[in-house]
Amino acid sequence: MTTLIETQTETQIEPQIKTQTVQLTPAAAELVRGLRTQQNLDETYALRVYISGQTCSGFQYGMALDNKPRDTDSTF
């Protein structure tokens, strides 16, 4: 996620980009493979983890199986 901060004088500060890696347990990885099989999805589908919103207690995350990579995606 990229954050752009503006001061009251409308001077922009350089965006700070932070990347974190998501690690799945072997059981979770097997569950994702099972969902692909169950839904007859091929190997081009991967687990997409995304921020779906933000509340006072932090970010809200979502997950979906997706086969349309975006230019801003990190894959591993």
Beta strands, then each sheet from edge to edge (+ up, - down):
strand 1: 2-3
strand 2: 16-17
strand 3: 46-55
strand 4: 58-66
sheet 1: 1+ 2-
sheet 2: 3+ 4-
end
